[in-house]
Amino acid sequence: MLRLAKLDSNEVLNVHLVSEEASKEVAKKLLRELLPGAACRCKVIFHDVGILTEKLFPVVEAMQKHFSAGSGTYYGDAIFFLSVAMHQIMPQEISRIIQLDLDLKYTANIRELFEEFDRFPPGAVIGLAREMQPVYRHTFWQFRRENPQSRVGDPPPEGLPGFNSGVMLLNLEAMRQSALYRRLLEPAALQRLTDKYHFRGHLGDQDFFTVAGMEHPELFHVLDCTWNRQLCTWWKDHGYRDVFDAYFRCEGHVRIFHGNCNTPIPED
């Protein structure tokens, strides 16, 4: 990302890293090697994972029972919902932020991804690419059985396959201003939504955005698959080989590869 980032002369790329103390030292060592060769001016800000979790927990505690793999009350799970409450965590002067997984490889200028904010339709607060496996075809099985005409869980372009949270554009100011988005974070609204779709997930913020997007697609800007070209094929060998390619297909020059589920990323 740093090697390919090219900004205007008056712009600075602010890189926010979330880590515990041991990882922070590893990151500092890497940055000392990488920053001199960066193609842009960069500022690095570290955030302690414990402090962030402490701030997050009251906001997302109710969410954990619906979208966590464990009991739903584990304190540490809160960090997997950072994006959901980023508008409350970050200072007010930060109006936009891109949240990225670490298992990514970039082939394009990150500035081009920031330009996607300008393509948000009115009312949208978050930009994500679609999930590229039939994971939500599986998770929404009961709702799909009861609603056979629904597009929920179907593949693109006509279906609603859900979202992947490896690359997320968070319009923090829009999140702060959206009464609908704020309402969806309330425990009662969450319960109604998960009850309606018979939803019980384990993928944290990705699950929340997916189920919210089934009910309120107007809150989301759909990124092209080339901005989050997921490589994991786990579901192909777990019961969905016949439909897998309909979800996994992605045409065009890939700008970000996502090696999810520990999938190797192609070399140059």
C-alpha positions in Angstrom: 0.0 0.0 0.0 2.7 2.5 1.0 4.8 1.7 -2.1 1.9 2.4 -4.5 0.3 5.3 -2.7 0.6 8.5 -4.7 -1.1 11.6 -3.3 -1.4 15.2 -4.2 1.5 17.4 -2.9 -0.7 18.8 -0.1 -2.1 15.4 1.1 -0.9 13.1 3.9 -1.9 9.5 4.3 -2.8 8.9 7.9 -2.2 5.2 8.8 -4.0 4.0 11.9 -2.8 0.7 13.4 -4.6 -1.2 16.1 -2.4 -3.5 18.1 -1.3 -4.8 21.5 2.1 -3.7 22.8 4.1 -6.7 21.4 2.7 -6.2 17.9 3.3 -2.5 18.1 7.0 -3.1 18.4 7.0 -5.5 15.4 5.1 -2.9 13.4 7.5 -0.1 14.4 10.4 -2.1 13.1 8.7 -2.8 9.8 7.7 0.8 9.4 11.3 2.0 9.9 12.2 -0.1 6.9 9.1 0.7 4.8 8.5 4.4 5.3 11.7 5.7 3.7 10.6 4.0 0.5 7.0 5.1 0.6 5.7 7.0 -2.4 3.7 9.5 -0.3 3.9 11.5 2.9 2.6 9.3 5.7 1.7 9.7 9.4 1.3 6.6 11.6 -1.0 6.6 14.6 -1.1 3.6 16.9 -4.2 2.6 18.9 -4.0 0.2 21.9 -6.4 -2.7 21.4 -7.3 -2.8 25.1 -8.3 0.9 25.2 -10.4 0.6 22.1 -12.1 -2.5 23.4 -13.0 -0.7 26.6 -14.6 2.1 24.6 -16.4 -0.3 22.2 -17.8 -2.8 24.6 -20.8 -0.8 25.9 -21.8 0.0 22.3 -21.6 -3.5 20.8 -22.2 -5.8 23.8 -25.8 -6.5 22.6 -24.5 -7.2 19.1 -22.1 -10.0 20.2 -24.8 -12.6 21.0 -26.0 -12.4 17.4 -22.7 -12.2 15.5 -20.0 -13.9 17.6 -18.8 -17.5 17.5 -18.6 -17.8 21.3 -21.0 -17.1 24.1 -21.6 -13.6 22.8 -20.5 -12.0 26.0 -16.7 -12.3 25.7 -15.2 -8.9 26.3 -12.4 -9.3 23.8 -14.8 -10.1 21.0 -15.8 -6.4 21.0 -12.8 -5.5 18.8 -14.3 -7.5 15.9 -17.1 -4.8 15.8 -14.7 -1.8 15.7 -16.1 -0.6 12.3 -19.7 -0.6 13.6 -18.9 2.1 16.2 -15.9 3.8 14.5 -17.9 7.0 14.2 -18.1 7.1 18.0 -14.5 6.1 18.6 -12.6 8.4 16.3 -12.3 12.2 16.9 -15.1 14.3 15.3 -12.6 16.0 12.9 -12.1 12.6 11.2 -14.9 12.4 8.7 -13.8 9.4 6.5 -11.7 6.3 7.2 -10.9 3.1 5.3 -10.7 0.0 7.5 -8.5 -2.7 6.0 -7.6 -6.3 7.0 -4.0 -7.2 7.1 -4.2 -10.1 4.7 -4.4 -7.8 1.7 -2.1 -7.2 -1.3 -2.4 -3.9 -3.3 -1.9 -3.4 -7.0 -3.4 0.1 -7.1 -3.1 3.5 -5.5 -5.0 3.7 -2.3 -6.1 7.2 -3.2 -8.3 5.7 -5.9 -10.2 3.8 -3.2 -10.7 7.0 -1.3 -12.4 8.4 -4.4 -15.1 5.8 -4.0 -16.5 7.9 -1.2 -17.6 10.4 -3.8 -19.7 7.7 -5.5 -21.8 7.0 -2.4 -25.5 7.4 -3.1 -27.6 9.7 -0.9 -28.1 8.0 2.5 -25.2 5.6 2.2 -22.8 5.5 5.2 -20.6 2.5 4.4 -18.9 1.0 1.3 -18.2 -2.7 1.1 -17.7 -5.4 -1.6 -20.0 -8.4 -1.8 -19.1 -11.6 -0.1 -17.7 -13.9 -2.8 -18.6 -17.3 -1.2 -22.1 -18.7 -0.5 -21.6 -18.3 3.3 -24.8 -16.3 3.6 -26.7 -18.7 1.4 -25.9 -21.1 4.1 -26.5 -18.8 7.1 -29.9 -17.6 5.9 -31.1 -21.2 5.1 -34.2 -21.0 7.3 -35.3 -17.6 6.0 -34.7 -18.8 2.4 -36.7 -21.9 3.0 -39.7 -19.9 4.3 -39.3 -17.2 1.6 -38.4 -19.1 -1.6 -38.9 -16.1 -3.8 -36.5 -13.9 -1.8 -33.1 -12.8 -3.3 -31.5 -13.1 0.2 -28.3 -15.3 -0.1 -28.5 -15.6 -3.9 -25.5 -14.8 -6.0 -24.9 -11.5 -7.9 -25.8 -9.6 -9.9 -29.5 -10.0 -9.0 -29.1 -11.7 -5.6 -28.1 -10.4 -2.2 -25.0 -12.5 -1.2 -24.1 -10.3 1.8 -20.9 -8.3 2.4 -17.3 -9.0 3.2 -15.6 -6.7 5.7 -12.0 -7.1 4.5 -12.1 -3.6 2.9 -14.6 -1.0 4.3 -15.1 2.6 3.5 -16.6 4.3 6.6 -18.2 7.7 6.1 -18.0 8.6 9.8 -19.8 11.9 9.4 -22.7 10.2 7.6 -22.8 7.4 10.3 -23.0 10.1 12.9 -25.8 11.9 11.1 -27.9 8.9 10.0 -30.8 8.3 12.4 -31.5 5.0 10.7 -28.0 3.7 11.2 -28.0 4.8 14.9 -31.3 3.1 15.4 -30.0 -0.2 14.0 -27.4 -0.3 16.8 -30.1 -0.4 19.5 -30.6 -3.8 21.1 -34.3 -3.9 20.4 -33.8 -3.1 16.7 -31.0 -5.7 16.5 -33.3 -8.3 18.0 -36.1 -7.6 15.5 -33.7 -7.8 12.6 -32.1 -11.1 13.6 -35.5 -12.6 14.5 -37.0 -11.7 11.1 -34.1 -13.3 9.2 -33.6 -16.2 11.7 -30.0 -15.0 11.7 -27.2 -16.3 14.0 -23.7 -15.5 12.7 -20.1 -15.7 13.8 -18.2 -13.1 11.7 -18.6 -10.0 13.7 -19.1 -6.7 11.9 -19.5 -8.4 8.6 -22.6 -10.3 9.8 -24.1 -7.1 11.2 -23.6 -5.2 7.9 -24.9 -8.1 5.9 -28.2 -8.6 7.8 -28.6 -4.8 8.0 -28.1 -4.6 4.2 -30.9 -7.1 3.6 -33.3 -4.8 5.2 -31.8 -1.4 4.4 -29.7 -1.6 1.2 -29.8 2.2 1.0 -27.2 2.4 3.8 -24.5 0.8 1.7 -22.4 1.6 -1.3 -21.4 -1.7 -3.1 -17.7 -1.7 -4.1 -16.6 -3.5 -7.2 -15.2 -7.0 -6.5 -11.8 -5.8 -7.8 -11.4 -3.7 -4.6 -11.7 -6.8 -2.4 -11.0 -9.9 -4.6 -11.4 -12.6 -2.0 -9.5 -15.8 -2.6 -10.9 -18.2 -0.1 -12.7 -21.3 -1.6 -13.6 -23.1 1.6 -17.3 -23.3 0.8 -16.6 -24.9 -2.6 -15.7 -28.1 -0.8 -18.3 -27.9 1.8 -21.6 -28.5 0.0 -21.8 -25.7 -2.5 -19.6 -26.7 -5.4 -22.6 -26.5 -7.8 -23.2 -22.8 -7.2 -19.8 -21.6 -6.0 -18.6 -20.0 -9.2 -21.6 -17.7 -9.4 -20.4 -16.1 -6.2 -16.7 -16.3 -6.8 -16.6 -14.8 -10.3 -14.9 -11.4 -10.5 -14.0 -9.7 -13.8 -11.6 -6.8 -14.3 -8.1 -5.8 -13.1 -7.8 -6.7 -9.4 -6.8 -3.7 -7.3 -6.8 -5.5 -3.9 -6.3 -9.2 -3.4 -7.7 -10.6 -0.1 -6.1 -13.8 1.1 -8.9 -14.7 3.5 -9.0 -18.0 5.3 -5.2 -18.1 5.0 -5.3 -18.4 1.2 -2.0 -17.7 -0.6 -2.0 -14.4 -2.6 -0.6 -14.6 -6.1 2.9 -13.2 -6.6 3.5 -10.4 -9.1 
